[in-house]
Amino acid sequence: GGKVGRRGIAGTVLVHKIAGALAASGAALKDVHQVAKVVAENTVSIGSSLSHVHVPGREAGEEDELKKDELKKDEVEIGMGIHNEDGSERATTDLPGTVQTMLKYMLDQSDKERAFIDISKSDETVLLVNNLGGVSVLEMGGITTEVVNQLGSNYGIKPVRILSGIFMTSLNGLGFSISLLRLTDAGVGKPLLELLDAPAEAAGWAAPVKASTWTKPPTETREASQDADVESKPWNITIDPAQASKALTAALDRVIKAEPDITRYDTVVGDGDCGIGLKRGAEGVKQHLSKASSVKEAAQFVDGITSVIETTMDGTSGALYAIFLNALAHGLRQQSSGDSKPASPAIWAKALQSASESLGSYTPAQPGDRTLIDALAPFVEELAKSGDVSKAAQAADEGSKKTKGMKASLGRTVYVGGSGYEEVPDPGAYGLAEFFTGLAEGLR
């Protein structure tokens, strides 16, 4: 209100970048002024934060007055300025709800107080999602994705450039701002997008993506790659895909159900991500199985699962599982001969032994090192000995239980340290043992 005008937040970064690029090209001052004015008039911004910022040099006691007005837990202030200026409202909501409200204030034309720019889906736009200083890189990725998704689904707006990062900070501000620039002709002889894309070496300008990359983005997506059929030469060791899917579904469901326990164990002795990684992989394979009902060749069936694991599981365990499964498929093909034959327990056992040997080329882990090998090795050994999946699963379970109290020789537990290993089994071994137990149940 008053004579001050609307508050300037991160949208001003776009003004500076574009005007600066034109000035650097040798343009007249009147043109630089003109382009800055056009960008400012076509930019709309709004911020939100979870807390007021701490001003360096002030003791905690000096900020008691501010703390009286501090936001409550799970409360967000929408419209907060970069100098702790009050926003327009406070709300208890989640990220989607916060973004929805912010975009409504930016784009809803029925709100005459705020909708001073009419941006339609036919307009080319630039999106800037700015970190106020205290938001993690991981959270910024989630925020930016939410903003982009809502702009597309609710308004039909698909920005031609997306900038996300730390551009205009508010010290350690736990918040972010959204700025949207409508591209238009500024009448200065150069398009706004060309000026935005112009190279800049300012430390705070994080836009290394070339214009050609934006105009010709990669066409292959992670999802499309995952769903693509695995091309491999068919061999003659066969399975019953319905029975295999039934048994695997039982095993995968057991892993998914065990995720809270695996996560709890890994929080004690690791970094807490083992359960989520196994669950993500299990859910991906379950989804894949619904599309693999016609695959009767054993190695091809394993190939399809391997492709899913490679794209859904991360971390060291994801890589080890992918290596093992690739070697398992190779072990099946090695046993192929002229006549078609079903994949018997003996064939699976031999392939598993071959895969275990291959895995040994990539990890020195042995039984007794407190890793997933403590469950894998007993399973493979017992299956080769008896041909009984139930007995092999029991051996894997016993191997997993033995890791409780076992001091680790490999893995994150070694450098995390502490005494937690005495109270819980190895998370990876436990998760794999649960899989084998579910597999045995599914085959009954």
Buried (B, 14 or more C-beta within 10 A) or exposed (E): EEEEEEBBBBBBBBBBBBBBBBBEBEBEEEBBBBBBEBBBEBBBBBBBBBBBBBEEEEEEEEBEEBEEEEBEEEEBBBBBBBEBEEBBEBBEBEBEEBBBBBBBBBBEEEEEEBBEBEBEEEBBBBBBBBBBBBBEEEBBEEBBBBBBEBBEEEBEBEBBBBBBBBBBBBBBBBBBBBBBBBBBEBEBEBBBBEBBBBEBEEEEBEBEEEBEEBEEEEEEEEEEEBBEEBEBEEBBBBBEBEEBBBBBBBBBBBBBEBBEBBBEBBBBBBEBBBBBBBBBBBBBBBEBBEEBEEBBBBBBBBBBBBBBBBBBBEBBBBBBBBBBBBBBBBBBBEBBEEEEBEBEBEBBBBBBBBBBEBBEEEBEBEBBBBBBBBBBBBBBBBBBEBBBBBBBBBBBBBBBBBBBEBEBBBBBBBEBEEEBBEEBBBBBBBBBBBBBBBBBBBBE
